Amino acid sequence: MFENIVSALDLLFQPVRLLALFVGMLAGMIFGMLPGLGGVAAVSILLPFIYLMDGYAGLAMLLGAISVIYTADTITSVLLGAPGSPASAPTAIEGHALAKQGKASLALGVGFLASMVGGLFGALILSVAIPVAGPLVLALGTPELFMFALVGLCFAASMVGKDLAVGLAAACFGILLGVVGAAPAAANYRFIFGQSYLMDGLSLPIVALGLFAVAELIGMVAAGGGIAGKPTPLGKWSDSFCEFWRHRWLVCRASVIGIFGGFVPAVGASASTWIAYGHALSSTKDKRNFGKGEIRGVASAEGANNATIISDLVPTMLFSVPGGPAAAIFLGALFSFGFYPGPRMVSESPDLMYMIVWSVALASVLGAAICFAVTPYIARLTRVNFALIAAPLLLIMVAGAYQGTRTFGDILALLALGILGWLMKNAGVPRAPVLVGFVLATPMEQYFWLTTQIHGFTWLTRPGVLIIASLIVIPLVLNVVRRLRQRWSAGHDEPQPQTAADGGEIASHDSSVVLVMVLLMVAVFGYALVEMLGFRPNARLMPSLGIVPGLLLSLYLLGRQLVRMRRQGAVANLASRKELPVLGGILLYGIAMWLIGFNLATPLLLAWLLIGCARMRWNSALLYGLAVYAVAQGMFAMMRSTPPQGVLLNLPMPW
């Protein structure tokens, strides 16, 4: 084995291959920082160029791009609150809260260091784990894979916020979004409303952008000023190093979780990151800062998702089961260069296996180091008037969403999900469980269908299923026991503090927004239940797991909100209502884009954001607006697509 490791290093450390790795790494970093693009866009753009070089160099270029995505999207997650992937959702929650407190550089620095350690730890473990990875993965049947995905979903629902009912309802809503489109186990199209656009389901970048990025953009533009409310400390490297060193063992444990989570095809990154985040929560005595800016949440999430990058390639190489779209493209590149993944690859091409491991490890370390070096300069963006950042950011979102099907349905879905994200944010409903439920819906449906077909109901008694299920049951039981002890010790006659069951998480939000949100959830789940009854039995299987509990939880939340409004009266939140004009302006931009096209509607948007919101002078706004407009057009040209055209009028561009 040692000879194979040395030989793999010799293969990689050729000037051309190192240059290819570095070019791919830079492309991955750039696209990782652009919301809605990410690894798939980076790998897709690099794909035509890999065939101009030998197979090892071409694969190194793709690996360089894939390896730094989770590292680079830390920047977007912390500064904008928009996770580039579901696995970065904990970073967005905790890191963005720290950025609003003026600690963006601290969150970024710890995130980059944790990513670096995760990459190194993953390479070290996998350098000796490859020979035993095959039997380990084969030991997991479809029941265990289904339960592992369910654990990740429950952790996402319970670890964000203190209201378990709200979190579970949000997770069910995510499952409902994830089952839109063709049913994998039956000849049925579900919830497409006669629209061909929905036949393939919703796009992950659009869902992530709508729920997080658009909602955060509306709030920060309406608030005015920068992201942070006070000056961000710059250049204090010691703070990041000290915080990282304090939590070094947490990062190591999170990396181990990420490695084993990556072995599970298709669900590893999302589930393992939330399990690592849950471990950080459970191992902390003072849990008050979680959800409000806890650096342990950032450290655990970044250590886990970066370690998952390496181990996620194990099922891709051993069983031809890609862990995601980017891994699927990498799998196709392997076939193109004459490498055939499978169990035989361990014995026939060990040099290639270890070269892949070292490429990912080197790119992870170098990418984290570069990001860490530019942290002080990036953190300065938190003091810039956000309307100036919102102008190019919104256009990047439109371009990133439009690359899905290149129809106006992409823009419409982005805006609709943006409204949903805004409602959830202002109603106190966590959005991360929706995103995780959306991602896990497809693999959970496949695993659940195979499990019921093969094992019937006997799968519930399998030892592996019971062990994995204990990760859900034991914390839940301990939580109930702890709350009962607190109430008993406090005495029955003393006033009780507001608990999760009392709905304290959403009590302080605008009562009208909360009421609209829960009514919307009841209506959506109710309609989905009626619609589901017309599906074939196999097509009803997974939707029922989201719709039935989702409807019951929504009805409970509706009744609880009505009781609270009767007892406490209506609660008004001026910050939420202040955001309505910005929400209306973005909706008008979508309508204008539909009527007169992107090329004519965008100058109107830029004028509104730069002059109306950012209060720029006319000459400065003109120069900056032209630069932003040119960059947006360049992005469409780079992606070889035409900007959205209007149904009434469209301005053709000379090129």
C-alpha positions as CSV (number, residue, x, y, z in Angstrom):
1,M,0.0,0.0,0.0
2,F,2.8,2.4,0.8
3,E,4.3,1.9,-2.6
4,N,0.9,2.8,-4.2
5,I,0.8,6.0,-2.1
6,V,4.2,7.1,-3.2
7,S,3.5,6.2,-6.8
8,A,0.3,8.2,-6.7
9,L,2.2,11.2,-5.4
10,D,4.7,10.9,-8.3
11,L,1.8,10.8,-10.7
12,L,0.3,13.9,-9.3
13,F,3.4,16.0,-8.9
14,Q,4.0,16.5,-12.6
15,P,4.0,20.2,-13.6
16,V,1.2,19.8,-16.1
17,R,-1.0,17.9,-13.6
18,L,-0.3,20.3,-10.8
19,L,-1.2,23.2,-13.0
20,A,-4.4,21.5,-14.1
21,L,-5.3,20.9,-10.4
22,F,-4.6,24.5,-9.6
23,V,-6.7,25.8,-12.5
24,G,-9.6,23.6,-11.5
25,M,-9.2,24.7,-7.9
26,L,-9.5,28.4,-8.9
27,A,-12.5,27.7,-11.0
28,G,-14.2,25.8,-8.2
29,M,-13.4,28.7,-5.7
30,I,-14.9,31.3,-8.0
31,F,-18.0,29.4,-8.8
32,G,-18.4,28.3,-5.2
33,M,-18.6,31.9,-4.1
34,L,-21.4,32.6,-6.7
35,P,-24.8,31.6,-5.3
36,G,-26.7,29.2,-7.6
37,L,-23.7,28.0,-9.6
38,G,-21.4,25.9,-7.5
39,G,-19.8,22.6,-8.3
40,V,-22.0,21.5,-11.2
41,A,-21.5,24.7,-13.1
42,A,-17.7,24.7,-12.5
43,V,-17.3,21.1,-13.5
44,S,-19.5,21.5,-16.6
45,I,-17.5,24.5,-17.8
46,L,-14.2,22.7,-17.3
47,L,-15.4,19.5,-18.9
48,P,-14.6,20.4,-22.6
49,F,-11.0,21.4,-21.6
50,I,-10.1,18.1,-19.8
51,Y,-9.9,16.2,-23.0
52,L,-7.0,18.4,-24.2
53,M,-4.7,16.7,-21.7
54,D,-4.0,13.2,-20.5
55,G,-6.4,11.4,-18.3
56,Y,-4.6,12.0,-15.0
57,A,-4.3,15.7,-15.6
58,G,-7.9,16.0,-16.8
59,L,-9.2,14.2,-13.7
60,A,-7.0,16.4,-11.5
61,M,-8.6,19.5,-12.9
62,L,-12.1,18.2,-12.2
63,L,-11.1,17.1,-8.7
64,G,-9.6,20.5,-8.0
65,A,-12.9,22.2,-8.8
66,I,-15.0,19.6,-6.8
67,S,-12.7,19.8,-3.7
68,V,-13.0,23.5,-2.9
69,I,-16.7,24.0,-3.4
70,Y,-17.6,23.5,0.3
71,T,-14.6,25.7,1.3
72,A,-15.5,28.6,-1.0
73,D,-19.2,28.6,-0.4
74,T,-18.4,29.3,3.3
75,I,-17.9,32.9,2.1
76,T,-21.4,33.1,0.7
77,S,-22.9,31.3,3.7
78,V,-21.3,33.6,6.2
79,L,-21.7,37.0,4.5
80,L,-25.0,36.5,2.7
81,G,-26.7,33.7,4.7
82,A,-27.2,31.8,1.4
83,P,-25.8,28.3,1.6
84,G,-24.3,27.1,-1.7
85,S,-25.4,23.5,-0.8
86,P,-27.6,21.9,1.8
87,A,-24.5,20.7,3.7
88,S,-23.6,24.4,4.3
89,A,-26.9,25.3,5.8
90,P,-25.5,25.1,9.4
91,T,-22.7,27.4,8.4
92,A,-25.2,29.8,6.9
93,I,-27.3,29.8,10.1
94,E,-24.4,30.3,12.6
95,G,-21.9,32.1,10.4
96,H,-24.3,34.7,9.1
97,A,-25.5,35.4,12.6
98,L,-21.9,36.0,13.6
99,A,-21.4,38.3,10.6
100,K,-24.4,40.4,11.7
101,Q,-22.6,40.8,15.1
102,G,-19.5,42.1,13.3
103,K,-17.6,38.8,13.6
104,A,-17.5,37.8,9.9
105,S,-13.7,37.4,9.9
106,L,-13.9,35.1,12.9
107,A,-16.5,32.8,11.3
108,L,-14.7,32.7,8.0
109,G,-11.3,32.0,9.6
110,V,-12.6,29.2,11.8
111,G,-14.6,27.8,8.8
112,F,-11.5,27.7,6.5
113,L,-9.3,26.1,9.2
114,A,-11.9,23.5,9.9
115,S,-12.2,22.8,6.2
116,M,-8.5,22.4,5.9
117,V,-8.4,19.9,8.8
118,G,-11.4,18.1,7.4
119,G,-9.6,17.6,4.0
120,L,-6.4,16.5,5.7
121,F,-8.2,14.2,8.1
122,G,-10.2,12.7,5.2
123,A,-7.1,12.0,3.1
124,L,-5.3,10.4,6.1
125,I,-8.2,8.1,6.9
126,L,-9.0,7.2,3.3
127,S,-5.3,6.4,2.5
128,V,-5.8,3.3,4.7
129,A,-9.6,2.9,4.5
130,I,-9.9,2.3,0.7
131,P,-9.3,-1.5,1.0
132,V,-12.0,-1.9,3.6
133,A,-14.5,0.7,2.3
134,G,-16.1,-1.8,-0.1
135,P,-17.2,-4.3,2.6
136,L,-18.3,-1.4,4.9
137,V,-20.6,0.1,2.3
138,L,-21.9,-3.3,1.2
139,A,-22.8,-4.1,4.8
140,L,-25.4,-1.3,4.6
141,G,-28.7,-2.4,3.1
142,T,-31.5,-0.2,1.8
143,P,-33.2,-0.2,5.2
144,E,-30.1,1.2,6.9
145,L,-29.6,3.7,4.1
146,F,-33.2,4.9,4.5
147,M,-32.8,5.3,8.3
148,F,-29.5,7.2,7.9
149,A,-31.2,9.7,5.6
150,L,-34.1,9.9,8.1
151,V,-31.6,10.7,10.9
152,G,-30.2,13.5,8.9
153,L,-33.6,14.9,8.2
154,C,-34.7,14.7,11.9
155,F,-31.5,16.3,13.0
156,A,-32.1,19.2,10.6
157,A,-35.6,19.6,11.9
158,S,-34.7,19.5,15.6
159,M,-31.3,21.3,15.7
160,V,-32.4,24.5,14.1
161,G,-34.6,26.5,16.6
162,K,-36.3,25.2,19.7
163,D,-39.7,24.4,18.3
164,L,-39.7,20.8,17.2
165,A,-43.2,20.9,15.7
166,V,-42.2,23.9,13.5
167,G,-39.0,22.2,12.4
168,L,-40.7,18.9,11.6
169,A,-43.4,20.7,9.6
170,A,-40.7,22.5,7.6
171,A,-39.0,19.2,6.9
172,C,-42.3,17.7,5.7
173,F,-42.7,20.7,3.4
174,G,-39.3,20.1,2.0
175,I,-40.2,16.4,1.2
176,L,-43.3,17.7,-0.6
177,L,-41.2,20.0,-2.7
178,G,-38.8,17.1,-3.4
179,V,-41.5,14.7,-4.8
180,V,-42.7,17.2,-7.4
181,G,-42.3,15.7,-10.9
182,A,-42.0,12.1,-12.1
183,A,-42.4,9.3,-9.6
184,P,-39.4,6.9,-9.8
185,A,-41.4,3.8,-8.9
186,A,-44.6,4.4,-10.9
187,A,-45.8,6.0,-14.1
188,N,-47.1,9.1,-12.4
189,Y,-46.3,12.8,-12.6
190,R,-47.0,14.4,-9.2
191,F,-48.0,18.0,-8.5
192,I,-47.1,19.4,-11.9
193,F,-50.4,21.3,-12.5
194,G,-50.2,20.6,-16.2
195,Q,-46.9,22.4,-16.6
196,S,-44.1,20.6,-18.5
197,Y,-41.5,22.6,-16.6
198,L,-42.3,20.7,-13.4
199,M,-42.0,17.2,-15.0
200,D,-38.4,16.9,-14.0
201,G,-39.0,18.4,-10.5
202,L,-37.6,21.6,-9.0
203,S,-33.9,22.4,-9.3
204,L,-31.7,22.4,-6.2
205,P,-29.9,25.7,-6.9
206,I,-33.3,27.4,-7.4
207,V,-34.7,26.0,-4.2
208,A,-31.6,27.1,-2.2
209,L,-31.5,30.5,-3.8
210,G,-35.2,31.2,-3.3
211,L,-35.4,30.1,0.3
212,F,-32.2,31.6,1.5
213,A,-30.6,34.1,-0.8
214,V,-33.6,36.0,-2.0
215,A,-35.1,36.2,1.5
216,E,-31.9,37.4,3.0
217,L,-31.4,39.9,0.2
218,I,-34.8,41.5,0.8
219,G,-34.2,41.9,4.5
220,M,-30.7,43.4,4.2
221,V,-31.7,45.9,1.4
222,A,-34.7,47.0,3.5
223,A,-32.6,47.4,6.6
224,G,-30.0,49.6,4.8
225,G,-26.3,49.9,5.6
226,G,-24.0,46.9,5.6
227,I,-24.4,43.3,6.7
228,A,-22.8,43.8,10.1
229,G,-24.3,46.3,12.5
230,K,-20.9,47.3,13.8
231,P,-17.4,47.5,12.5
232,T,-16.0,44.1,11.6
233,P,-12.6,43.3,13.2
234,L,-10.0,42.8,10.4
235,G,-6.7,41.1,10.3
236,K,-6.9,39.5,13.9
237,W,-5.6,36.1,12.9
238,S,-5.1,35.1,16.5
239,D,-8.8,35.2,17.2
240,S,-9.5,32.6,14.5
241,F,-6.6,30.4,15.5
242,C,-7.5,30.5,19.2
243,E,-11.1,29.6,18.5
244,F,-10.1,26.8,16.2
245,W,-7.6,25.5,18.7
246,R,-10.2,25.5,21.5
247,H,-12.5,23.3,19.4
248,R,-9.9,21.2,17.6
249,W,-11.2,17.9,18.9
250,L,-14.7,18.8,17.9
251,V,-13.4,19.4,14.3
252,C,-11.7,16.0,14.4
253,R,-14.9,14.2,15.5
254,A,-16.9,16.1,12.9
255,S,-14.4,15.0,10.3
256,V,-14.9,11.4,11.3
257,I,-18.7,11.8,11.0
258,G,-18.2,13.3,7.6
259,I,-16.0,10.5,6.4
260,F,-18.5,7.8,7.4
261,G,-21.4,9.8,6.1
262,G,-19.7,10.2,2.7
263,F,-19.6,6.4,2.3
264,V,-23.4,6.5,2.0
265,P,-24.3,7.2,-1.6
266,A,-26.4,10.3,-2.4
267,V,-27.2,11.3,1.1
268,G,-23.9,11.6,2.9
269,A,-23.1,15.3,2.8
270,S,-26.4,16.6,4.0
271,A,-27.0,14.0,6.6
272,S,-23.5,13.8,8.0
273,T,-23.2,17.6,8.3
274,W,-26.4,17.8,10.3
275,I,-25.3,14.9,12.5
276,A,-22.0,16.7,13.2
277,Y,-23.9,19.9,14.0
278,G,-26.2,17.9,16.3
279,H,-23.1,16.4,18.0
280,A,-21.7,19.9,18.5
281,L,-25.1,20.9,20.1
282,S,-25.3,17.9,22.3
283,S,-21.7,18.2,23.5
284,T,-22.1,21.8,24.6
285,K,-23.3,22.7,28.1
286,D,-24.5,26.2,27.2
287,K,-26.7,25.9,24.1
288,R,-28.2,29.4,24.2
289,N,-26.1,30.7,21.3
290,F,-27.0,27.9,18.8
291,G,-29.0,29.5,16.0
292,K,-27.9,32.9,17.1
293,G,-24.2,32.8,16.2
294,E,-22.3,29.8,17.7
295,I,-18.8,29.2,16.4
296,R,-18.9,25.5,17.3
297,G,-21.7,25.1,14.8
298,V,-19.5,26.5,12.1
299,A,-16.5,24.4,13.1
300,S,-18.4,21.2,13.1
301,A,-20.3,21.7,9.9
302,E,-17.2,22.8,7.9
303,G,-15.1,19.9,9.3
304,A,-17.8,17.4,8.3
305,N,-18.7,18.6,4.9
306,N,-15.1,19.0,3.7
307,A,-14.2,15.5,4.9
308,T,-17.3,14.2,3.1
309,I,-15.9,15.5,-0.2
310,I,-13.3,12.8,-0.2
311,S,-15.3,9.9,1.1
312,D,-18.2,10.8,-1.1
313,L,-16.0,9.7,-4.1
314,V,-15.7,6.2,-2.6
315,P,-19.1,4.9,-3.7
316,T,-18.5,6.7,-7.0
317,M,-15.3,4.8,-7.7
318,L,-16.2,1.5,-6.1
319,F,-19.8,1.0,-7.1
320,S,-20.4,3.6,-9.9
321,V,-22.9,5.3,-7.6
322,P,-22.2,9.0,-7.7
323,G,-22.8,11.0,-4.6
324,G,-24.2,14.0,-6.5
325,P,-24.4,15.8,-9.9
326,A,-20.7,16.8,-9.8
327,A,-19.6,13.3,-8.9
328,A,-21.8,12.0,-11.7
329,I,-19.9,14.2,-14.2
330,F,-16.6,13.0,-12.7
331,L,-17.9,9.4,-13.1
332,G,-18.5,10.1,-16.8
333,A,-15.0,11.5,-17.2
334,L,-13.6,8.3,-15.7
335,F,-15.4,6.3,-18.3
336,S,-14.2,8.7,-21.1
337,F,-10.5,8.2,-20.1
338,G,-10.9,4.4,-20.0
339,F,-11.1,3.9,-16.2
340,Y,-14.0,1.7,-15.2
341,P,-15.1,2.2,-11.6
342,G,-15.9,-0.9,-9.5
343,P,-14.5,-3.2,-6.9
344,R,-11.8,-4.2,-9.3
345,M,-10.4,-0.6,-9.3
346,V,-8.9,-1.2,-5.9
347,S,-6.7,-4.0,-7.2
348,E,-6.2,-3.0,-10.8
349,S,-5.7,0.8,-10.5
350,P,-4.6,1.5,-6.9
351,D,-2.3,4.3,-8.1
352,L,-5.3,6.1,-9.6
353,M,-7.3,5.7,-6.5
354,Y,-4.7,7.2,-4.3
355,M,-3.9,10.0,-6.8
356,I,-7.6,11.0,-6.6
357,V,-7.3,11.0,-2.8
358,W,-4.2,13.2,-2.8
359,S,-5.6,15.5,-5.4
360,V,-8.7,16.2,-3.3
361,A,-6.6,16.6,-0.1
362,L,-4.1,19.0,-1.7
363,A,-6.8,21.1,-3.3
364,S,-8.7,21.2,0.0
365,V,-5.7,22.5,1.8
366,L,-4.5,25.0,-0.8
367,G,-8.1,26.3,-1.3
368,A,-8.6,26.8,2.4
369,A,-5.3,28.5,2.7
370,I,-6.1,31.0,-0.1
371,C,-9.5,31.7,1.3
372,F,-8.1,32.2,4.7
373,A,-5.5,34.7,3.3
374,V,-8.2,36.9,1.7
375,T,-10.5,36.7,4.7
376,P,-9.8,40.3,5.9
377,Y,-10.5,41.8,2.5
378,I,-13.7,39.7,2.0
379,A,-15.0,40.6,5.5
380,R,-14.9,44.3,4.5
381,L,-17.9,43.7,2.3
382,T,-20.0,43.5,5.5
383,R,-19.5,47.3,5.9
384,V,-20.5,48.2,2.3
385,N,-24.1,49.3,1.7
386,F,-25.8,46.1,0.9
387,A,-27.8,47.6,-1.9
388,L,-24.5,47.9,-3.8
389,I,-23.9,44.2,-3.3
390,A,-27.5,43.2,-4.0
391,A,-27.4,44.6,-7.5
392,P,-24.8,42.2,-8.9
393,L,-25.9,39.4,-6.5
394,L,-29.5,39.4,-7.7
395,L,-28.3,39.2,-11.4
396,I,-26.0,36.3,-10.5
397,M,-29.0,34.6,-8.9
398,V,-31.1,35.0,-12.0
399,A,-28.2,33.7,-14.2
400,G,-27.7,30.8,-11.8
401,A,-31.4,29.9,-11.7
402,Y,-31.9,30.4,-15.5
403,Q,-29.2,27.8,-16.4
404,G,-31.5,25.0,-15.1
405,T,-33.9,24.7,-18.1
406,R,-33.3,28.1,-19.7
407,T,-37.0,28.9,-19.6
408,F,-38.9,31.6,-17.7
409,G,-40.2,28.8,-15.4
410,D,-36.8,29.0,-13.7
411,I,-37.3,32.7,-12.9
412,L,-40.9,32.1,-11.8
413,A,-39.8,29.3,-9.5
414,L,-37.0,31.5,-8.0
415,L,-39.5,34.3,-7.2
416,A,-42.2,32.0,-5.8
417,L,-39.7,30.3,-3.5
418,G,-38.2,33.7,-2.6
419,I,-41.7,34.7,-1.3
420,L,-41.9,31.4,0.6
421,G,-38.5,32.0,2.1
422,W,-39.4,35.5,3.1
423,L,-42.6,34.3,4.8
424,M,-40.8,31.5,6.6
425,K,-38.0,33.8,7.8
426,N,-40.4,36.4,9.1
427,A,-42.7,33.8,10.7
428,G,-39.9,32.1,12.5
429,V,-40.1,28.9,10.5
430,P,-36.6,27.4,9.9
431,R,-35.7,27.0,6.3
432,A,-32.8,24.6,6.6
433,P,-35.1,21.6,7.2
434,V,-37.0,22.4,4.0
435,L,-33.8,22.4,2.0
436,V,-32.5,19.1,3.6
437,G,-36.0,17.5,3.1
438,F,-36.0,18.5,-0.5
439,V,-32.5,17.0,-1.1
440,L,-33.2,13.8,0.8
441,A,-36.7,13.2,-0.7
442,T,-35.4,11.4,-3.8
443,P,-32.9,9.0,-2.2
444,M,-35.3,8.3,0.7
445,E,-38.0,7.4,-1.8
446,Q,-35.8,5.0,-3.7
447,Y,-34.5,3.4,-0.5
448,F,-38.0,3.2,1.1
449,W,-39.6,1.7,-2.0
450,L,-36.8,-1.0,-2.2
451,T,-37.0,-1.6,1.5
452,T,-40.8,-2.3,1.5
453,Q,-40.6,-4.4,-1.7
454,I,-37.7,-6.6,-0.4
455,H,-38.3,-6.8,3.3
456,G,-41.9,-5.8,3.9
457,F,-42.3,-4.6,7.5
458,T,-39.6,-6.9,8.9
459,W,-37.0,-4.3,8.1
460,L,-38.0,-2.5,11.3
461,T,-36.5,-5.3,13.4
462,R,-33.1,-5.3,11.7
463,P,-30.2,-4.6,14.1
464,G,-28.7,-1.9,11.9
465,V,-32.0,-0.1,11.6
466,L,-32.5,-0.2,15.4
467,I,-29.0,1.2,16.1
468,I,-29.4,4.1,13.6
469,A,-33.0,4.8,14.8
470,S,-31.6,5.1,18.4
471,L,-29.8,8.3,17.2
472,I,-33.3,9.8,16.9
473,V,-35.1,8.1,19.8
474,I,-32.5,8.5,22.6
475,P,-32.0,12.3,22.3
476,L,-35.8,12.7,22.1
477,V,-36.4,10.7,25.2
478,L,-33.6,12.4,27.1
479,N,-35.0,15.8,26.1
480,V,-38.5,14.8,27.3
481,V,-37.1,13.6,30.6
482,R,-35.1,16.7,31.1
483,R,-38.1,18.9,30.5
484,L,-40.2,16.9,33.0
485,R,-37.5,17.2,35.6
486,Q,-37.3,20.9,35.1
487,R,-41.0,21.3,35.5
488,W,-41.0,19.1,38.6
489,S,-38.2,20.9,40.2
490,A,-39.8,24.3,39.5
491,G,-43.0,23.4,41.2
492,H,-46.5,23.4,39.9
493,D,-47.5,26.7,41.4
494,E,-44.7,28.8,40.0
495,P,-44.9,30.4,36.5
496,Q,-43.3,28.2,33.9
497,P,-40.8,29.5,31.3
498,Q,-41.9,29.3,27.8
499,T,-40.8,26.0,26.2
500,A,-40.6,24.6,22.8
501,A,-44.1,23.1,23.2
502,D,-45.4,26.6,23.9
503,G,-44.1,27.8,20.7
504,G,-41.6,30.3,22.0
505,E,-39.6,30.2,18.8
506,I,-42.2,32.1,16.8
507,A,-43.9,34.0,19.5
508,S,-42.0,37.2,18.9
509,H,-42.6,37.4,15.2
510,D,-45.4,39.3,13.4
511,S,-48.5,37.4,14.3
512,S,-50.1,38.2,10.9
513,V,-47.1,36.8,9.0
514,V,-47.1,33.7,11.2
515,L,-50.9,33.2,10.6
516,V,-50.4,33.6,6.8
517,M,-47.6,31.1,6.9
518,V,-49.4,28.4,8.8
519,L,-52.6,28.9,6.8
520,L,-50.5,28.5,3.6
521,M,-49.0,25.3,5.0
522,V,-52.4,23.9,5.9
523,A,-53.7,24.8,2.4
524,V,-50.7,23.3,0.6
525,F,-50.7,20.0,2.6
526,G,-54.5,19.7,2.4
527,Y,-54.5,20.1,-1.4
528,A,-51.5,17.8,-1.7
529,L,-53.4,15.1,0.3
530,V,-56.4,15.3,-2.0
531,E,-54.2,15.3,-5.1
532,M,-52.2,12.3,-3.7
533,L,-55.2,10.1,-3.5
534,G,-55.4,10.0,-7.3
535,F,-51.8,8.7,-7.6
536,R,-50.8,5.0,-8.1
537,P,-50.0,3.2,-4.9
538,N,-46.2,3.2,-5.4
539,A,-46.3,6.9,-6.3
540,R,-48.1,7.7,-3.0
541,L,-45.5,6.0,-0.8
542,M,-43.0,8.8,-0.2
543,P,-45.4,11.8,-0.5
544,S,-47.6,10.3,2.2
545,L,-44.6,10.4,4.6
546,G,-44.4,14.1,4.2
547,I,-48.0,15.1,3.6
548,V,-49.8,13.3,6.4
549,P,-47.6,14.4,9.3
550,G,-47.1,17.8,7.7
551,L,-50.9,18.4,7.6
552,L,-51.3,17.3,11.2
553,L,-48.5,19.5,12.4
554,S,-49.7,22.4,10.4
555,L,-53.2,22.1,11.9
556,Y,-51.6,22.0,15.3
557,L,-49.6,25.1,14.6
558,L,-52.6,26.9,13.3
559,G,-54.7,26.1,16.4
560,R,-51.8,27.2,18.6
561,Q,-51.4,30.5,16.8
562,L,-55.1,31.3,17.0
563,V,-55.1,30.5,20.7
564,R,-52.0,32.7,21.2
565,M,-53.6,35.6,19.3
566,R,-56.7,35.4,21.4
567,R,-54.7,35.4,24.6
568,Q,-52.0,37.8,23.8
569,G,-53.4,39.9,21.0
570,A,-51.8,40.7,17.7
571,V,-48.0,41.2,17.6
572,A,-46.7,43.7,15.0
573,N,-43.1,43.5,13.7
574,L,-42.2,46.8,11.9
575,A,-39.1,45.2,10.5
576,S,-41.1,42.7,8.6
577,R,-43.5,45.3,7.2
578,K,-40.6,47.5,6.2
579,E,-39.4,44.8,3.9
580,L,-42.6,44.7,1.9
581,P,-41.6,47.5,-0.6
582,V,-38.3,45.7,-1.4
583,L,-40.2,42.4,-1.9
584,G,-42.6,44.2,-4.2
585,G,-39.7,45.8,-6.1
586,I,-38.2,42.4,-6.8
587,L,-41.5,40.9,-7.9
588,L,-42.0,43.9,-10.3
589,Y,-38.5,43.1,-11.7
590,G,-39.7,39.5,-12.4
591,I,-42.9,40.8,-14.1
592,A,-40.9,43.3,-16.1
593,M,-38.5,40.6,-17.2
594,W,-41.4,38.5,-18.4
595,L,-42.9,41.4,-20.3
596,I,-39.9,43.2,-21.8
597,G,-37.0,40.7,-21.2
598,F,-33.8,40.7,-19.1
599,N,-31.9,43.2,-21.2
600,L,-34.5,46.0,-20.7
601,A,-35.8,45.2,-17.2
602,T,-32.3,45.0,-15.7
603,P,-31.4,48.6,-16.2
604,L,-34.6,49.6,-14.4
605,L,-33.6,47.3,-11.5
606,L,-30.1,48.7,-11.3
607,A,-31.5,52.3,-11.2
608,W,-33.9,51.4,-8.4
609,L,-31.2,49.6,-6.3
610,L,-28.3,52.0,-6.9
611,I,-30.1,55.3,-6.8
612,G,-33.3,54.6,-4.9
613,C,-31.9,52.2,-2.2
614,A,-28.1,52.9,-2.1
615,R,-28.5,56.7,-2.7
616,M,-25.7,56.8,-5.2
617,R,-25.1,59.8,-7.4
618,W,-26.2,59.6,-11.0
619,N,-22.7,59.5,-12.5
620,S,-21.4,56.9,-10.1
621,A,-24.5,54.8,-10.4
622,L,-24.2,54.9,-14.2
623,L,-20.6,53.7,-14.2
624,Y,-21.2,51.0,-11.6
625,G,-24.4,49.9,-13.2
626,L,-22.8,49.6,-16.6
627,A,-20.0,47.4,-15.1
628,V,-22.6,45.2,-13.3
629,Y,-24.6,44.9,-16.5
630,A,-21.6,44.0,-18.5
631,V,-20.6,41.3,-16.0
632,A,-24.1,39.8,-16.1
633,Q,-24.1,39.7,-19.9
634,G,-20.7,38.1,-19.8
635,M,-22.0,35.4,-17.5
636,F,-24.7,34.5,-19.9
637,A,-22.2,34.5,-22.8
638,M,-19.8,32.2,-20.8
639,M,-22.7,29.8,-20.1
640,R,-23.6,29.9,-23.9
641,S,-27.2,31.0,-23.2
642,T,-29.4,33.9,-24.1
643,P,-30.8,36.0,-21.3
644,P,-34.6,35.7,-20.7
645,Q,-36.6,37.3,-23.4
646,G,-39.9,39.2,-23.0
647,V,-43.2,38.2,-24.4
648,L,-44.1,41.8,-25.5
649,L,-40.7,43.3,-26.3
650,N,-37.1,42.3,-26.2
651,L,-33.8,44.1,-26.8
652,P,-31.3,41.9,-28.8
653,M,-27.7,42.3,-27.9
654,P,-25.1,42.9,-30.7
655,W,-23.3,39.7,-29.8
